[in-house]
Amino acid sequence: MPKLTDTQVRNAKPTDKPYKLADGGSLHLYVSPAGGKLWRYRYEFGGKEKLLSLGTYPDLGLAAARSARKASRSGRQ
């Protein structure tokens, strides 16, 4: 699984269209055209895809986002 580094997250620049930087384990950083960076976690529940927003970068760093993903995974089981 690809793993992001803090440098890659910090240097992610906005473009004309929103894009995602995958970290693995269905966690990704969503970068909006306005420059906002949001940690998101994709999962399935009841056969439907769901998207959980974990927090904004830099308020929620890379290690904290990984911990939040792990906590949300264990909370659903």
C-alpha positions in Angstrom: 0.0 0.0 0.0 1.3 3.5 -0.8 2.2 5.5 2.2 2.3 9.3 2.2 5.0 11.2 3.9 4.5 14.4 5.8 6.5 16.3 3.2 4.2 15.1 0.4 1.1 16.2 2.4 2.6 19.6 3.2 3.7 20.2 -0.4 0.3 19.3 -2.0 -0.8 22.3 -4.0 -4.3 23.1 -5.2 -5.1 22.6 -8.9 -8.1 23.5 -11.2 -9.8 20.3 -10.1 -9.9 18.5 -6.7 -7.7 15.5 -6.3 -6.9 12.8 -3.7 -3.5 11.6 -2.3 -3.9 8.0 -1.2 -2.3 6.8 2.0 -3.6 3.2 2.0 -6.2 1.5 4.0 -8.9 3.6 2.3 -7.5 6.8 3.9 -6.8 9.7 1.6 -6.1 13.5 1.6 -8.6 15.4 -0.4 -7.1 18.7 -1.8 -9.7 21.2 -3.0 -9.2 23.9 -5.7 -9.5 26.5 -3.0 -6.5 25.0 -1.2 -8.2 23.2 1.6 -6.9 19.8 2.7 -9.3 17.3 4.3 -8.6 13.8 5.6 -11.2 11.3 4.4 -11.8 7.6 5.1 -13.9 5.5 2.7 -15.7 2.4 3.9 -18.7 0.2 3.1 -21.7 -0.2 5.4 -24.7 -2.2 4.4 -23.4 -2.7 0.9 -23.1 1.0 0.3 -20.0 3.1 0.1 -19.7 5.8 2.8 -17.2 8.6 3.3 -16.1 9.8 6.7 -14.3 13.1 7.1 -11.7 12.9 9.8 -10.4 16.5 10.0 -8.5 19.2 8.2 -4.8 19.4 7.6 -2.7 20.8 9.4 -5.1 20.6 12.4 -5.0 16.8 12.1 -1.6 15.6 11.1 -0.7 12.5 9.2 -0.1 10.3 12.2 -3.3 11.5 13.9 -5.3 10.8 10.7 -3.9 7.3 10.6 -4.9 6.8 14.3 -8.4 8.2 13.7 -8.8 5.8 10.8 -7.7 2.9 12.9 -10.1 4.0 15.7 -13.0 4.3 13.4 -12.3 0.9 11.9 -12.2 -0.8 15.3 -15.3 1.1 16.4 -17.5 -0.4 13.6 -16.6 -4.0 14.2 
